[in-house]
């Protein structure tokens, strides 16, 4: 839904080496990665653990871009271990896919997005 807002910026994003990934029906301009096509083509079979298991649980798993006191965006590093710990919360409290979770934190806040 937001691609129309990003589309005019594509040339400058490409110059800066920024990849744009989109989930949804295309068509999209060259250089935009259409994730739905990749998901549809992906195998249902799991890869062996040595392909996806991190060597170091303290290594960076993802970055969450957040704004702090200055209001400028910055990347917050999240390790594999922190991701697993956050996701384990739902198991700890017995949550299931039938539950509804109301989130008061912004999604760019790590505690809100994980």
C-alpha positions in Angstrom: 0.0 0.0 0.0 2.9 2.4 0.7 4.9 1.6 -2.5 3.4 4.6 -4.3 5.1 6.8 -1.6 8.5 5.2 -2.2 8.4 4.8 -5.9 9.4 8.5 -6.7 12.5 7.9 -4.5 13.7 4.7 -6.2 16.4 6.4 -8.3 18.1 8.1 -5.3 17.7 4.9 -3.2 19.4 2.9 -5.9 22.3 5.4 -6.0 22.7 5.0 -2.2 22.7 1.2 -2.6 19.3 0.8 -0.7 17.4 -2.3 -1.7 13.6 -2.0 -1.8 11.6 -5.2 -1.0 7.8 -5.3 -1.5 5.2 -7.8 -0.4 2.1 -7.7 -2.6 1.0 -8.0 -6.2 3.1 -6.2 -8.8 4.2 -5.3 -11.3 7.1 -3.4 -9.9 9.9 -1.5 -11.6 13.3 -3.1 -12.2 15.4 -3.2 -9.1 12.5 -3.8 -6.7 12.5 -7.2 -5.1 8.9 -8.7 -5.2 8.9 -10.9 -2.1 5.6 -12.6 -3.0 7.0 -14.2 -6.1 10.0 -15.5 -4.1 7.7 -16.8 -1.3 5.5 -18.6 -3.9 8.5 -20.2 -5.5 10.1 -21.2 -2.2 10.2 -24.9 -1.2 8.2 -26.1 1.8 11.2 -28.2 2.8 13.4 -26.9 5.6 17.0 -26.4 4.9 19.5 -28.3 7.1 20.2 -26.6 10.4 23.8 -25.8 9.5 22.5 -23.5 6.8 20.2 -21.4 9.0 21.5 -21.9 12.6 23.8 -19.0 13.7 27.3 -19.8 14.7 27.1 -17.2 17.5 23.8 -16.3 19.2 25.3 -12.9 20.1 25.9 -12.1 16.5 23.6 -9.5 14.8 20.2 -11.0 13.7 18.6 -7.8 12.6 18.6 -4.0 12.9 15.5 -2.1 14.1 15.5 1.5 12.9 14.3 3.7 15.7 14.3 7.4 16.6 15.7 8.5 19.9 15.9 11.8 21.8 17.2 13.6 18.7 14.4 12.4 16.5 17.0 11.1 13.9 16.7 7.5 12.8 19.4 5.1 14.0 19.9 1.4 13.8 19.5 -0.6 17.0 21.4 -4.0 16.8 19.4 -7.0 17.9 21.2 -10.3 18.4 19.8 -13.8 17.6 19.7 -14.5 21.4 17.6 -11.3 22.1 15.2 -12.3 19.3 14.7 -15.8 20.6 14.2 -14.4 24.1 11.6 -12.0 23.0 9.8 -14.6 21.0 9.9 -17.0 23.9 7.8 -14.6 25.9 4.7 -15.8 24.1 5.4 -19.4 25.0 6.1 -18.4 28.6 2.7 -16.8 29.0 0.9 -19.6 27.1 -0.2 -17.4 24.2 -1.5 -19.0 21.0 -2.5 -17.9 17.5 -6.1 -17.5 18.8 -5.0 -14.7 21.2 -5.3 -11.0 20.5 -2.3 -8.9 21.6 -2.8 -5.2 22.0 0.4 -3.3 21.6 0.9 0.2 23.0 4.5 0.6 21.9 5.4 1.8 18.5 6.5 -1.0 16.1 9.9 0.7 15.6 10.6 0.1 19.3 12.3 -3.3 19.8 9.9 -4.4 22.5 7.0 -3.5 20.3 8.1 -5.2 17.1 9.5 -8.4 18.6 
